[in-house]
Amino acid sequence: GITVTVLDTGQLEVTAAGNDIEDLKLRVEGRLEFNAAFSNDPVIEAGTSDRTNSSLFTPAVGTNLLSELYNSSGSRLDLNRDIEISGSCGSEGKSGTLAYDPVTTTLNDLANAMYSTFDITFGSVEINNRGCIEINGDQGADFAITGVKINSVDDSSLAGTPVFDTAFQFTEQYEARDNTTYGVTTMVYDSLGGVHNLTLNFSKRYGENYWTWVASIDGMGEILEGGSGTAQFTSDGFLSSFSISSSGGMVIDLQNGSELLNINIDPGEIGAGSSLMQYNSDTSLRSRDLNGQGMGSLETISIDRSGVINGQFSNGMNRDLAQIAMADFNNPSGLNRVGENMFILSPNSGVANTVYAGTNARGMITPGELEMSNVDLAGQFTEMITAQRGFQANARIISVGDQMLTELVNLKK
């Protein structure tokens, strides 16, 4: 049998039980530093133990203190001064300094200092699962990060001294290239009814299926919040995440006297085929649904059975403008007539109870119909008889005139 124990020093202790162990080898192809850590004596006699020649270390993580880290050769980093970061971003040289404290300074602190030094906005500086620092700069050749150096600073002269320069050597570098940007422009409306063009430009970033977007507004407008974000897609092209830089949505000051414009960008349901999607084809990015409207003038009105007056405007918008109320009286017969079919309340009729059609057991309004006559029939009959008598008198005059003309004709004969 064999027993393997991991010691606090990072070494492996191998104990042979009943038989000798000869020529023990533990190897991982392509990892020489790993293989060197598992070097034992050629023969481990039964009942004895043997430790590996060197310690076995695990990849560093972001929370590890810099003072506890080792280089790839197994030597502890000799840090006793502040750290100087330098290099180039595009054509501009960059440099920064990280204040070093052996008790508090972590690998994440170094990554954040590099992020700030190279003015990265959409990229990242992260610690991967192999303990390596990965720098992903912003999109485009103008933001290419080259010549990265991390040195220990001499406190007296601030000149870079390679105390641990070999511990931070960047072994892989990818050429920065300009990616195509896809944009969509849509019309938005302010509180005064003015129209403005809002543009979202989507740009492919590092990593698979990852995009960032930046918004812009025409004219003198300024985007105060939520002017950028990200979009992530699955390997099938479905939207897996969509973010905006402000939890309150996009806020725009159009600087034209209107209210602040608040816009909510809805990419659709995550994972659904109706949402924003990514295809290996020409872009068809467009704005599908908008709920804003420009200024419009009232063109027509309509009234429903509840008495609601709806206005139709020239910009295609419909809006409820008012509602017709109905008045009920305890004694409708006590109303005073004021002409035509108009009545007013009186002490005998009681106070009007105002309600809406269809409520409190009231009837409905019938729009678009001609009201039946409810005029004073006695008065109407009187006027009709008067008109009839006048017509009869006029008819007699015509009859007398006809007789006179007939007599004249007879006299000629």
JONOR-V354363 format. One record per pair of residues at least 6 apart in sequence whose ideal C-beta (glycine too) atoms are under 6 Angstrom apart, sorted by the first residue. I is the first residue (numbers start at 1). GAP is how many residues later the second one is. Records with the same first field share a line. If there is no record, write none. Layout:
BEGIN
I = GAP + GAP
END
This chain:
BEGIN
1 = 16
3 = 12
4 = 8 + 10
5 = 8
7 = 6
9 = 46
10 = 45 + 46 + 47
11 = 40 + 41 + 44
12 = 40
13 = 36 + 38
14 = 36
15 = 34
16 = 28 + 30
18 = 28
19 = 27
20 = 23 + 25 + 26
21 = 23
22 = 21
23 = 19
24 = 16
26 = 12
27 = 8
28 = 6
33 = 39
37 = 15 + 17 + 19
38 = 14
39 = 14
40 = 10
41 = 9
44 = 6
54 = 20
57 = 13
59 = 71 + 72
60 = 9 + 47 + 71
62 = 45 + 46 + 65
63 = 43
64 = 43
65 = 41
66 = 13 + 39
67 = 35
69 = 8
70 = 6
71 = 96
77 = 87 + 90
78 = 85 + 86
81 = 71 + 72 + 74
82 = 15 + 17 + 18 + 71
83 = 15 + 17
84 = 13 + 67 + 69 + 76
85 = 11 + 28 + 29 + 32 + 65
86 = 9 + 63
87 = 7 + 60 + 61
88 = 58 + 59
89 = 29 + 54 + 56
90 = 52 + 53 + 54
94 = 23 + 24
96 = 17 + 21
98 = 15
107 = 20
111 = 14
114 = 11
115 = 10
118 = 27
121 = 17
122 = 16 + 90
123 = 13 + 14 + 15
124 = 12
125 = 10
126 = 8
128 = 6
135 = 10
136 = 70
137 = 6 + 8
139 = 40 + 64 + 66
140 = 38
141 = 35 + 37
144 = 32
148 = 22
150 = 18
151 = 9 + 11 + 14
152 = 9 + 11
154 = 7
179 = 24 + 25
181 = 20 + 22
182 = 20 + 101 + 103
183 = 16 + 18
184 = 16 + 101 + 102 + 103
185 = 12 + 14
186 = 12 + 101
187 = 8
188 = 8 + 10 + 104
189 = 6 + 103 + 104 + 105
190 = 64 + 68 + 71
191 = 67 + 68
192 = 66
193 = 101 + 102
195 = 99
196 = 22
197 = 21
198 = 19
199 = 17
200 = 13 + 15
201 = 13
202 = 9 + 11
203 = 9
204 = 7
205 = 7
209 = 24
210 = 22
211 = 20
212 = 18
213 = 16
214 = 14
215 = 8 + 12
217 = 35
220 = 35
221 = 31 + 33
222 = 31
223 = 29
224 = 27 + 29
225 = 21 + 26
226 = 18 + 19 + 20 + 23 + 24
228 = 17
229 = 14 + 15 + 16
230 = 13
231 = 11
232 = 8 + 9
233 = 6 + 45
234 = 6
237 = 40 + 41 + 42
238 = 33
239 = 31 + 36 + 37
242 = 25
249 = 13 + 15
250 = 13
251 = 9 + 11
252 = 9
253 = 7
267 = 8 + 9
268 = 6 + 7 + 8
269 = 6
293 = 22 + 24
294 = 21
296 = 17 + 18 + 19 + 21
297 = 17
298 = 13 + 15
299 = 13 + 15
300 = 12
301 = 8 + 10
302 = 8
303 = 6 + 64
305 = 59 + 60
306 = 51 + 52
307 = 16 + 17 + 50 + 58
308 = 12 + 15
309 = 12 + 13
310 = 8 + 10
311 = 8 + 10
312 = 6
325 = 29
326 = 29 + 31 + 36
327 = 25 + 27
328 = 25
329 = 20 + 21
330 = 20
331 = 18 + 19
334 = 12 + 14 + 15
335 = 8 + 14
336 = 8 + 10
337 = 6
338 = 6
341 = 33
345 = 7
355 = 7
357 = 7 + 8
358 = 6
END
